[in-house]
Amino acid sequence: MAVLLIIAFLSKAQHGRMLSNGQWRAVLERADSNNIIFNFEVKDSNAKKILYIRNAAERLLVDDIAIKSDSILIRFPFFESQLRAVFVNEDELNGVWIKRLADKDQVMPFKAFRNQPFRFSAKNENHGINVSGRWAAIFKGPVNNDSNYTVGEFSQNGNELTGTFLDPTGDYRFLQGVVDGDSLRLSCFDGSHAYLFTAKIESNQIISNGKRFSGPVYKESWEAKRDPNAKLEDEFSVTKMKPGESRLAFRFKDLDGKFVSLDDEKFKDKVVIVQLMGSWCPNCMDETSFLSRFYDQYRKKGVEIIGLAYERSADFARSQKSVRAFQQRLNVHYTLLITGVTESDSLRSEKTLPQLQTIEGFPTSIFIGRDKQVKKILTGFNGPATGEHYEEEKNTFYETVEELLR
């Protein structure tokens, strides 16, 4: 299906196009017309084209852009994700977004328009509505109405709206949109996440009839009540060791194919953080970006970090390529290992870390003392989009490690 769509778009190509600098508005088209909008900015850098995906305060650099004849290929730095399109004219692209999954490609039609710096237009007055603040939000999935408690945090300035949702495994990252009369719209795209949130604002206290659209087909409902004291379950209580277990034991290959174990000399008498992650995971990207700096600061103090990668595929060569790109872009100097078990495997805990009751989500950080005993397990990571919670999260790492070093 992906190949047929690409061929169809390439067959419409004209001649002699170049990617023009400026602000672009992009549309990922869903069959139900709940299209996911995002923005990007094109620039010249060192005699080549680069672009920045824009979501609120985030600017995600994409510098792998290939133009051939009238087609363009934009590869994201990781996530196994790309945009393929043709030039309709100098101000318009028409193509597809392709995200590689475990055994197939997820494909969405994609269009982009230059000189459109806005995300959503707001046509109606707000009449005193302002949703800035903290909200207790409930998401309900399409199957069995499964519910998930989250905390929404929004900042509204006129019609402009930014924010995120925090859940037990992290956050929804940088959301950007508008308040339009009594409704809101927020979206996010980073090469992996593709979200659209809509809802009706009943009052400054109640948000109802919410919908979250993800990728080409997924949809769930949500609602929220303003609650300045809304909070999540303690992030140290989500993932636990099995009764009677106090140590981890594993042996996996690094990116060069060499087996590495916690028993290796490198980790002897060290405080070790074992990070459960994946190159497909934007929250893991946020945590790894922080941990890269953290490791450079603490490695001389007797701290080591081991990242255990759970990828989309169990194929080592494919995982190796993805994780190496992740490593290089985020300047990771600590050890990264490939588990060979996919993130979606229902037996991922039993196959890799049977000492854990379960792996609840990614990322998860396991703090190990010099005596090799597991001291704490932190599930999720509140990234830069969460503001003060990001600062609190970083302090948690500093305080926990300093305590273990003492």
Backbone hydrogen bonds in HBPLUS format (Angstrom, degrees):
<---DONOR---> <-ACCEPTOR-->    atom                        ^
c    i                          cat <-CA-CA->   ^        H-A-AA   ^      H-
h    n   atom  resd res      DA  || num        DHA   H-A  angle D-A-AA Bond
n    s   type  num  typ     dist DA aas  dist angle  dist       angle   num
A0005-LEU N   A0001-MET O   3.02 MM   4  6.28 158.7  2.07 151.5 156.7     1
A0006-ILE N   A0002-ALA O   2.99 MM   4  6.23 160.5  2.03 150.7 156.2     2
A0007-ILE N   A0003-VAL O   2.93 MM   4  6.15 166.9  1.94 154.4 157.7     3
A0008-ALA N   A0004-LEU O   2.95 MM   4  6.10 154.1  2.02 143.5 151.0     4
A0009-PHE N   A0005-LEU O   2.99 MM   4  6.28 156.3  2.04 150.1 155.5     5
A0010-LEU N   A0006-ILE O   2.84 MM   4  6.07 163.3  1.87 156.1 161.4     6
A0011-SER N   A0007-ILE O   2.95 MM   4  6.02 142.3  2.09 144.0 152.9     7
A0012-LYS N   A0009-PHE O   3.09 MM   3  5.52 156.8  2.15 109.2 116.4     8
A0013-ALA N   A0010-LEU O   3.11 MM   3  5.37 165.4  2.13 114.1 116.8     9
A0022-GLY N   A0042-VAL O   3.14 MM  20  5.31 161.8  2.17 132.9 132.7    10
A0042-VAL N   A0022-GLY O   2.94 MM  20  5.31 163.4  1.97 151.5 153.7    11
A0115-ASN N   A0023-GLN O   2.70 MM  92  5.30 129.3  1.95 161.6 176.6    12
A0024-TRP N   A0040-PHE O   2.79 MM  16  5.29 158.9  1.83 170.3 175.5    13
A0040-PHE N   A0024-TRP O   3.11 MM  16  5.29 158.2  2.16 135.2 140.6    14
A0025-ARG N   A0113-PHE O   2.84 MM  88  5.25 158.6  1.88 144.4 149.8    15
A0113-PHE N   A0025-ARG O   2.86 MM  88  5.25 152.7  1.94 139.6 148.1    16
A0026-ALA N   A0038-PHE O   2.76 MM  12  5.26 171.1  1.77 162.8 163.3    17
A0038-PHE N   A0026-ALA O   3.09 MM  12  5.26 158.3  2.14 137.3 141.5    18
A0027-VAL N   A0111-LYS O   2.73 MM  84  5.21 160.7  1.77 156.8 159.3    19
A0111-LYS N   A0027-VAL O   3.00 MM  84  5.21 152.1  2.08 144.1 152.7    20
A0028-LEU N   A0036-ILE O   2.86 MM   8  5.04 165.9  1.88 147.9 152.6    21
A0036-ILE N   A0028-LEU O   2.94 MM   8  5.04 153.1  2.01 149.0 150.8    22
A0029-GLU N   A0109-PRO O   2.94 MM  80  5.38 161.0  1.98 145.4 151.3    23
A0033-SER N   A0030-ARG O   3.06 MM   3  5.23 160.8  2.10 112.3 114.7    24
A0054-ARG N   A0039-ASN O   2.84 MM  15  5.33 176.1  1.84 146.7 147.2    25
A0041-GLU N   A0052-TYR O   2.96 MM  11  5.22 151.2  2.05 137.5 146.0    26
A0052-TYR N   A0041-GLU O   2.89 MM  11  5.22 148.2  1.99 141.6 152.0    27
A0043-LYS N   A0050-ILE O   2.95 MM   7  5.50 167.4  1.96 152.5 154.4    28
A0050-ILE N   A0043-LYS O   3.01 MM   7  5.50 162.4  2.04 152.4 154.2    29
A0045-SER N   A0048-LYS O   2.77 MM   3  5.38 162.2  1.80 159.8 166.1    30
A0048-LYS N   A0045-SER O   3.07 MM   3  5.38 141.2  2.23 106.2 117.2    31
A0051-LEU N   A0062-VAL O   3.01 MM  11  5.36 159.4  2.05 153.3 159.3    32
A0062-VAL N   A0051-LEU O   2.85 MM  11  5.36 154.6  1.91 171.3 167.9    33
A0053-ILE N   A0060-LEU O   2.92 MM   7  4.96 159.4  1.97 141.7 139.5    34
A0060-LEU N   A0053-ILE O   2.93 MM   7  4.96 166.4  1.95 145.6 147.5    35
A0055-ASN N   A0058-GLU O   3.25 MM   3  5.14 161.8  2.29 132.2 137.2    36
A0058-GLU N   A0055-ASN O   2.81 MM   3  5.14 153.4  1.88 144.4 138.8    37
A0075-ARG N   A0064-ASP O   2.97 MM  11  5.43 165.2  2.00 169.0 168.6    38
A0066-ALA N   A0073-LEU O   2.87 MM   7  5.12 167.4  1.88 153.0 157.1    39
A0073-LEU N   A0066-ALA O   2.82 MM   7  5.12 158.5  1.86 153.8 160.6    40
A0068-LYS N   A0071-SER O   3.05 MM   3  5.48 157.4  2.10 146.5 153.7    41
A0071-SER N   A0068-LYS O   2.94 MM   3  5.48 172.0  1.94 139.6 141.8    42
A0087-PHE N   A0070-ASP O   3.14 MM  17  5.84 152.4  2.21 154.1 158.3    43
A0072-ILE N   A0085-ALA O   2.83 MM  13  5.38 158.6  1.87 153.9 154.5    44
A0085-ALA N   A0072-ILE O   3.02 MM  13  5.38 160.1  2.06 154.3 158.3    45
A0074-ILE N   A0083-LEU O   2.81 MM   9  4.98 170.0  1.82 156.9 159.8    46
A0083-LEU N   A0074-ILE O   2.80 MM   9  4.98 158.4  1.85 144.1 151.0    47
A0076-PHE N   A0081-SER O   3.03 MM   5  5.65 172.0  2.04 151.1 152.8    48
A0100-ARG N   A0080-GLU O   2.96 MM  20  5.59 174.5  1.96 177.1 175.9    49
A0082-GLN N   A0098-ILE O   2.94 MM  16  5.41 153.3  2.01 152.0 160.3    50
A0098-ILE N   A0082-GLN O   2.85 MM  16  5.41 170.7  1.86 165.6 168.8    51
A0084-ARG N   A0096-VAL O   2.89 MM  12  5.41 169.2  1.90 165.5 169.0    52
A0096-VAL N   A0084-ARG O   2.72 MM  12  5.41 153.9  1.78 160.1 169.2    53
A0086-VAL N   A0094-ASN O   2.95 MM   8  5.49 153.3  2.02 134.7 139.6    54
A0094-ASN N   A0086-VAL O   3.04 MM   8  5.49 153.1  2.12 151.3 159.0    55
A0088-VAL N   A0092-GLU O   2.99 MM   4  5.39 152.1  2.07 137.8 144.7    56
A0092-GLU N   A0089-ASN O   3.28 MM   3  5.38 175.7  2.28 113.5 113.5    57
A0114-ARG N   A0091-ASP O   2.93 MM  23  4.77 163.9  1.96 128.6 133.0    58
A0093-LEU N   A0112-ALA O   2.93 MM  19  5.03 157.6  1.98 140.8 145.8    59
A0112-ALA N   A0093-LEU O   3.12 MM  19  5.03 153.1  2.20 131.3 131.4    60
A0095-GLY N   A0110-PHE O   2.75 MM  15  5.01 170.6  1.76 160.6 158.2    61
A0110-PHE N   A0095-GLY O   2.74 MM  15  5.01 164.9  1.77 131.6 128.2    62
A0097-TRP N   A0108-MET O   2.77 MM  11  5.21 160.3  1.81 156.6 163.4    63
A0108-MET N   A0097-TRP O   2.98 MM  11  5.21 153.0  2.05 146.0 153.9    64
A0099-LYS N   A0106-GLN O   2.88 MM   7  5.06 164.5  1.90 150.4 155.7    65
A0106-GLN N   A0099-LYS O   2.78 MM   7  5.06 179.2  1.78 154.7 154.9    66
A0101-LEU N   A0104-LYS O   2.82 MM   3  5.38 159.5  1.86 163.6 170.7    67
A0129-ILE N   A0126-ASN O   3.11 MM   3  5.25 158.1  2.16 108.5 115.4    68
A0133-GLY N   A0154-PHE O   2.90 MM  21  5.44 159.9  1.94 143.0 141.7    69
A0154-PHE N   A0133-GLY O   3.03 MM  21  5.44 158.7  2.07 151.3 155.9    70
A0227-ASP N   A0134-ARG O   2.95 MM  93  5.78 163.6  1.98 135.7 140.9    71
A0135-TRP N   A0152-GLY O   2.73 MM  17  4.81 155.1  1.79 151.6 153.7    72
A0152-GLY N   A0135-TRP O   2.82 MM  17  4.81 149.9  1.91 138.3 145.1    73
A0136-ALA N   A0225-LYS O   2.83 MM  89  5.37 162.9  1.86 164.6 159.5    74
A0225-LYS N   A0136-ALA O   2.98 MM  89  5.37 153.9  2.05 144.0 150.1    75
A0137-ALA N   A0150-THR O   2.95 MM  13  5.13 165.0  1.97 143.4 144.5    76
A0150-THR N   A0137-ALA O   2.78 MM  13  5.13 171.3  1.79 161.0 160.1    77
A0138-ILE N   A0223-GLU O   2.93 MM  85  5.61 159.3  1.97 161.1 168.0    78
A0223-GLU N   A0138-ILE O   3.14 MM  85  5.61 143.3  2.28 141.3 152.2    79
A0139-PHE N   A0148-ASN O   2.95 MM   9  5.10 171.9  1.96 144.6 147.0    80
A0148-ASN N   A0139-PHE O   2.75 MM   9  5.10 140.7  1.90 146.5 156.8    81
A0140-LYS N   A0221-SER O   2.80 MM  81  5.26 164.1  1.83 148.5 152.3    82
A0221-SER N   A0140-LYS O   3.08 MM  81  5.26 149.2  2.17 157.3 153.9    83
A0141-GLY N   A0146-ASP O   2.72 MM   5  5.17 159.3  1.77 153.9 157.1    84
A0146-ASP N   A0143-VAL O   3.26 MM   3  6.45 164.8  2.29 136.6 134.8    85
A0151-VAL N   A0166-LEU O   2.85 MM  15  5.06 158.9  1.89 146.5 153.7    86
A0166-LEU N   A0151-VAL O   2.72 MM  15  5.06 167.0  1.74 147.7 150.4    87
A0153-GLU N   A0164-THR O   2.93 MM  11  5.62 167.1  1.95 166.4 167.1    88
A0164-THR N   A0153-GLU O   2.99 MM  11  5.62 148.1  2.09 148.4 158.5    89
A0155-SER N   A0162-THR O   2.87 MM   7  5.37 156.8  1.92 150.5 150.2    90
A0162-THR N   A0155-SER O   3.05 MM   7  5.37 156.5  2.11 144.7 152.2    91
A0157-ASN N   A0160-GLU O   2.88 MM   3  5.19 161.0  1.91 147.9 154.4    92
A0160-GLU N   A0157-ASN O   3.09 MM   3  5.19 139.2  2.26 133.3 125.5    93
A0179-VAL N   A0159-ASN O   2.73 MM  20  4.94 148.2  1.83 139.7 149.7    94
A0161-LEU N   A0177-GLY O   2.96 MM  16  5.06 160.6  2.00 130.1 125.2    95
A0177-GLY N   A0161-LEU O   2.75 MM  16  5.06 147.4  1.85 164.6 161.0    96
A0163-GLY N   A0175-LEU O   3.22 MM  12  5.33 141.5  2.37 139.4 137.1    97
A0175-LEU N   A0163-GLY O   3.06 MM  12  5.33 152.9  2.14 171.9 167.3    98
A0172-TYR N   A0165-PHE O   2.91 MM   7  5.40 142.9  2.05 148.6 159.9    99
A0167-ASP N   A0170-GLY O   2.96 MM   3  5.46 160.7  2.00 133.7 140.1   100
A0170-GLY N   A0167-ASP O   3.00 MM   3  5.46 171.6  2.01 127.4 127.2   101
A0176-GLN N   A0187-SER O   3.10 MM  11  5.56 160.2  2.14 145.9 151.2   102
A0187-SER N   A0176-GLN O   2.94 MM  11  5.56 152.2  2.02 135.2 141.1   103
A0178-VAL N   A0185-ARG O   2.91 MM   7  5.52 140.4  2.07 147.7 160.2   104
A0185-ARG N   A0178-VAL O   2.99 MM   7  5.52 155.6  2.05 158.8 163.3   105
A0180-ASP N   A0183-SER O   2.79 MM   3  5.30 160.2  1.83 152.1 158.5   106
A0183-SER N   A0180-ASP O   3.14 MM   3  5.30 152.0  2.22 115.2 123.7   107
A0201-ILE N   A0182-ASP O   2.61 MM  19  4.96 172.0  1.61 141.3 144.4   108
A0184-LEU N   A0199-ALA O   3.02 MM  15  5.48 154.9  2.08 145.2 149.1   109
A0199-ALA N   A0184-LEU O   3.26 MM  15  5.48 135.4  2.47 145.1 144.0   110
A0186-LEU N   A0197-PHE O   2.92 MM  11  4.99 154.5  1.98 142.4 147.9   111
A0197-PHE N   A0186-LEU O   2.71 MM  11  4.99 166.9  1.73 154.5 157.3   112
A0188-CYS N   A0195-TYR O   3.12 MM   7  5.21 149.2  2.22 136.8 137.2   113
A0195-TYR N   A0188-CYS O   2.93 MM   7  5.21 160.1  1.97 149.6 156.2   114
A0190-ASP N   A0193-HIS O   3.25 MM   3  5.67 149.6  2.35 145.6 149.9   115
A0215-GLY N   A0194-ALA O   3.00 MM  21  5.40 157.5  2.05 148.6 155.9   116
A0196-LEU N   A0213-PHE O   2.86 MM  17  5.03 140.1  2.02 145.8 153.3   117
A0213-PHE N   A0196-LEU O   2.76 MM  17  5.03 169.0  1.77 156.3 159.8   118
A0198-THR N   A0211-LYS O   2.94 MM  13  5.27 158.3  1.99 150.7 156.9   119
A0211-LYS N   A0198-THR O   2.81 MM  13  5.27 154.1  1.88 143.4 147.2   120
A0200-LYS N   A0208-SER O   2.90 MM   8  5.29 172.9  1.90 163.3 162.4   121
A0208-SER N   A0200-LYS O   2.82 MM   8  5.29 158.8  1.86 159.9 164.0   122
A0202-GLU N   A0206-ILE O   2.93 MM   4  5.32 128.6  2.20 135.7 149.5   123
A0203-SER N   A0206-ILE O   3.29 MM   3  5.27 158.4  2.34 144.0 142.3   124
A0226-ARG N   A0205-GLN O   2.94 MM  21  4.94 164.1  1.96 135.3 138.7   125
A0207-ILE N   A0224-ALA O   2.93 MM  17  5.05 167.3  1.95 153.8 151.4   126
A0224-ALA N   A0207-ILE O   2.95 MM  17  5.05 168.0  1.96 142.5 143.8   127
A0210-GLY N   A0222-TRP O   2.84 MM  12  4.56 131.4  2.07 179.0 165.5   128
A0222-TRP N   A0210-GLY O   2.93 MM  12  4.56 147.5  2.03 110.7 112.2   129
A0212-ARG N   A0220-GLU O   2.74 MM   8  5.29 160.9  1.77 155.2 158.4   130
A0220-GLU N   A0212-ARG O   2.99 MM   8  5.29 146.0  2.11 140.5 151.1   131
A0214-SER N   A0218-TYR O   3.07 MM   4  5.10 161.9  2.10 127.5 132.9   132
A0230-ALA N   A0227-ASP O   3.04 MM   3  5.30 168.6  2.06 118.8 119.4   133
A0237-SER N   A0234-ASP O   2.95 MM   3  5.50 165.9  1.97 121.2 124.9   134
A0379-THR N   A0235-GLU O   3.02 MM 144  5.43 172.5  2.03 149.9 151.3   135
A0357-GLN N   A0240-LYS O   2.91 MM 117  5.84 175.2  1.91 159.3 158.3   136
A0242-LYS N   A0355-GLN O   2.81 MM 113  5.75 165.2  1.83 162.6 158.5   137
A0245-GLU N   A0242-LYS O   2.96 MM   3  5.48 162.3  1.99 141.6 143.1   138
A0374-VAL N   A0246-SER O   2.75 MM 128  5.60 170.1  1.76 162.3 165.3   139
A0252-PHE N   A0260-VAL O   3.16 MM   8  5.60 144.3  2.29 156.3 154.7   140
A0260-VAL N   A0252-PHE O   2.77 MM   8  5.60 154.4  1.84 151.9 157.5   141
A0338-ILE N   A0253-LYS O   2.84 MM  85  5.74 162.2  1.88 171.7 175.9   142
A0254-ASP N   A0258-LYS O   2.78 MM   4  5.39 150.5  1.86 138.5 145.8   143
A0257-GLY N   A0254-ASP O   2.96 MM   3  5.26 164.2  1.99 115.3 118.4   144
A0264-ASP N   A0261-SER O   3.07 MM   3  5.47 167.0  2.09 113.7 117.0   145
A0267-PHE N   A0264-ASP O   3.10 MM   3  5.89 153.8  2.17 121.4 127.0   146
A0268-LYS N   A0265-GLU O   3.12 MM   3  5.17 163.8  2.14 108.8 114.0   147
A0270-LYS N   A0267-PHE O   3.32 MM   3  5.35 149.2  2.43 127.5 120.5   148
A0271-VAL N   A0302-GLY O   3.03 MM  31  6.29 166.0  2.05 167.3 164.8   149
A0304-GLU N   A0271-VAL O   2.86 MM  33  6.28 158.4  1.90 158.6 165.5   150
A0272-VAL N   A0368-ILE O   3.01 MM  96  5.07 154.8  2.07 139.2 146.5   151
A0368-ILE N   A0272-VAL O   2.80 MM  96  5.07 158.4  1.85 160.8 166.1   152
A0273-ILE N   A0304-GLU O   2.92 MM  31  6.44 153.7  1.99 150.4 158.2   153
A0306-ILE N   A0273-ILE O   2.89 MM  33  6.31 160.2  1.93 158.5 163.0   154
A0274-VAL N   A0366-ILE O   2.84 MM  92  4.95 164.2  1.86 145.6 149.2   155
A0366-ILE N   A0274-VAL O   2.82 MM  92  4.95 162.6  1.85 140.5 146.5   156
A0275-GLN N   A0306-ILE O   2.76 MM  31  6.03 158.9  1.80 149.6 157.1   157
A0308-LEU N   A0275-GLN O   2.69 MM  33  5.97 166.8  1.71 163.8 167.8   158
A0276-LEU N   A0364-THR O   2.73 MM  88  5.04 174.0  1.74 160.8 162.8   159
A0364-THR N   A0276-LEU O   3.15 MM  88  5.04 144.3  2.28 130.6 139.5   160
A0277-MET N   A0308-LEU O   3.00 MM  31  5.99 174.7  2.00 152.9 153.8   161
A0310-TYR N   A0277-MET O   2.84 MM  33  6.16 159.7  1.88 158.2 162.4   162
A0281-CYS N   A0278-GLY O   3.21 MM   3  5.47 168.7  2.22 114.7 117.6   163
A0284-CYS N   A0281-CYS O   3.05 MM   3  5.14 121.4  2.41  99.1 114.0   164
A0285-MET N   A0281-CYS O   3.02 MM   4  6.41 141.8  2.17 144.4 156.0   165
A0286-ASP N   A0282-PRO O   3.06 MM   4  6.46 151.3  2.14 146.1 152.4   166
A0287-GLU N   A0283-ASN O   2.99 MM   4  6.31 161.8  2.03 147.4 152.0   167
A0288-THR N   A0284-CYS O   2.75 MM   4  5.83 164.4  1.78 150.3 155.4   168
A0289-SER N   A0285-MET O   2.95 MM   4  6.04 154.6  2.02 145.1 151.7   169
A0290-PHE N   A0286-ASP O   3.28 MM   4  6.57 154.7  2.35 142.6 148.3   170
A0291-LEU N   A0287-GLU O   2.76 MM   4  6.04 168.3  1.78 157.4 161.2   171
A0292-SER N   A0288-THR O   2.83 MM   4  5.86 147.8  1.93 148.0 154.4   172
A0294-PHE N   A0290-PHE O   2.90 MM   4  6.14 161.2  1.93 152.1 158.5   173
A0295-TYR N   A0291-LEU O   2.75 MM   4  5.80 161.2  1.79 148.0 151.7   174
A0296-ASP N   A0292-SER O   3.25 MM   4  6.42 160.8  2.29 140.6 145.3   175
A0297-GLN N   A0293-ARG O   3.18 MM   4  6.41 138.6  2.36 141.2 151.9   176
A0297-GLN N   A0294-PHE O   3.12 MM   3  5.19 129.5  2.39  95.9 109.5   177
A0298-TYR N   A0294-PHE O   2.95 MM   4  6.17 143.6  2.09 147.2 157.9   178
A0299-ARG N   A0295-TYR O   2.88 MM   4  5.43 144.9  2.00 157.6 155.7   179
A0301-LYS N   A0298-TYR O   2.90 MM   3  5.14 146.5  2.02 106.8 117.7   180
A0302-GLY N   A0299-ARG O   3.25 MM   3  5.49 165.2  2.27 107.1 110.9   181
A0307-GLY N   A0335-THR O   2.76 MM  28  6.15 169.6  1.77 159.0 161.5   182
A0337-LEU N   A0307-GLY O   2.72 MM  30  6.00 170.1  1.73 177.0 177.9   183
A0309-ALA N   A0337-LEU O   2.79 MM  28  6.00 174.1  1.79 162.9 165.0   184
A0339-THR N   A0309-ALA O   3.12 MM  30  5.85 167.8  2.14 148.7 152.6   185
A0343-GLU N   A0311-GLU O   3.05 MM  32  5.67 147.2  2.16 139.3 146.0   186
A0319-SER N   A0315-ASP O   3.07 MM   4  6.23 166.6  2.08 153.7 158.0   187
A0320-GLN N   A0316-PHE O   2.72 MM   4  5.80 158.3  1.76 155.1 162.0   188
A0321-LYS N   A0317-ALA O   3.12 MM   4  6.31 158.4  2.17 145.9 149.8   189
A0322-SER N   A0318-ARG O   3.18 MM   4  6.46 163.0  2.21 149.2 153.4   190
A0323-VAL N   A0319-SER O   2.86 MM   4  5.99 172.1  1.86 160.8 163.0   191
A0324-ARG N   A0320-GLN O   2.93 MM   4  5.92 153.5  2.00 143.9 151.6   192
A0325-ALA N   A0321-LYS O   3.17 MM   4  6.33 157.5  2.22 143.2 148.6   193
A0326-PHE N   A0322-SER O   3.08 MM   4  6.32 155.3  2.14 144.6 151.7   194
A0327-GLN N   A0323-VAL O   2.80 MM   4  6.04 156.6  1.86 148.2 154.6   195
A0328-GLN N   A0324-ARG O   2.91 MM   4  6.12 163.4  1.93 152.7 156.1   196
A0329-ARG N   A0325-ALA O   3.01 MM   4  6.12 166.4  2.03 150.6 154.2   197
A0330-LEU N   A0326-PHE O   3.19 MM   4  6.22 158.5  2.23 147.0 152.4   198
A0332-VAL N   A0327-GLN O   3.01 MM   5  5.01 166.6  2.03 143.9 148.1   199
A0331-ASN N   A0328-GLN O   3.35 MM   3  5.05 158.9  2.40  95.3 101.3   200
A0345-ASP N   A0342-THR O   3.22 MM   3  5.35 163.3  2.25 106.3 111.4   201
A0348-ARG N   A0345-ASP O   3.07 MM   3  5.14 150.1  2.16 120.3 116.7   202
A0351-LYS N   A0347-LEU O   2.95 MM   4  6.07 156.2  2.01 158.8 165.9   203
A0352-THR N   A0348-ARG O   3.18 MM   4  6.06 136.0  2.38 136.2 145.0   204
A0352-THR N   A0349-SER O   3.27 MM   3  5.43 135.6  2.48  99.9 111.3   205
A0353-LEU N   A0349-SER O   2.82 MM   4  5.10 134.8  2.02 134.3 148.9   206
A0356-LEU N   A0353-LEU O   3.02 MM   3  5.91 170.7  2.03 129.3 132.0   207
A0380-GLY N   A0363-PRO O   2.77 MM  17  5.15 149.1  1.86 157.4 160.8   208
A0365-SER N   A0378-LEU O   2.75 MM  13  5.02 165.4  1.78 153.2 156.8   209
A0378-LEU N   A0365-SER O   2.73 MM  13  5.02 166.9  1.75 160.0 159.6   210
A0367-PHE N   A0376-LYS O   2.84 MM   9  5.22 165.6  1.86 156.2 160.6   211
A0375-LYS N   A0367-PHE O   2.81 MM   8  5.68 164.4  1.83 159.5 164.8   212
A0369-GLY N   A0373-GLN O   3.00 MM   4  5.58 161.4  2.04 158.8 156.6   213
A0372-LYS N   A0369-GLY O   2.92 MM   3  5.28 156.4  1.97 119.3 121.0   214
A0386-THR N   A0383-GLY O   3.00 MM   3  5.86 168.3  2.02 129.2 133.0   215
A0387-GLY N   A0384-PRO O   3.34 MM   3  5.80 170.6  2.35 116.3 117.0   216
A0389-HIS N   A0386-THR O   3.24 MM   3  5.39 156.7  2.30 129.2 122.3   217
A0390-TYR N   A0387-GLY O   2.97 MM   3  5.40 133.9  2.19 108.8 121.0   218
A0391-GLU N   A0387-GLY O   3.34 MM   4  6.83 151.6  2.43 146.0 153.6   219
A0392-GLU N   A0388-GLU O   2.95 MM   4  6.26 153.1  2.03 144.1 151.7   220
A0393-GLU N   A0389-HIS O   2.84 MM   4  6.02 149.4  1.93 139.7 148.3   221
A0394-LYS N   A0390-TYR O   2.98 MM   4  6.26 161.5  2.02 152.1 155.8   222
A0395-ASN N   A0391-GLU O   3.03 MM   4  6.26 157.8  2.08 144.6 151.0   223
A0396-THR N   A0392-GLU O   2.92 MM   4  6.20 142.4  2.06 142.5 152.9   224
A0396-THR N   A0393-GLU O   3.10 MM   3  5.03 120.6  2.47  92.1 107.1   225
A0397-PHE N   A0393-GLU O   3.24 MM   4  6.68 151.4  2.33 148.0 153.8   226
A0398-TYR N   A0394-LYS O   3.06 MM   4  6.44 165.7  2.08 153.8 157.3   227
A0399-GLU N   A0395-ASN O   2.81 MM   4  5.92 173.3  1.81 157.3 159.2   228
A0400-THR N   A0396-THR O   2.94 MM   4  5.92 161.3  1.97 144.8 150.7   229
A0401-VAL N   A0397-PHE O   3.01 MM   4  6.05 170.2  2.02 152.6 155.6   230
A0402-GLU N   A0398-TYR O   2.93 MM   4  5.99 161.8  1.96 149.3 155.2   231
A0403-GLU N   A0399-GLU O   3.02 MM   4  6.10 154.8  2.08 142.2 148.8   232
A0404-LEU N   A0400-THR O   3.07 MM   4  6.37 154.9  2.13 144.8 151.5   233
A0405-LEU N   A0401-VAL O   2.84 MM   4  6.07 152.5  1.92 152.4 160.3   234
A0406-ARG N   A0402-GLU O   3.07 MM   4  6.29 143.1  2.21 141.7 150.7   235
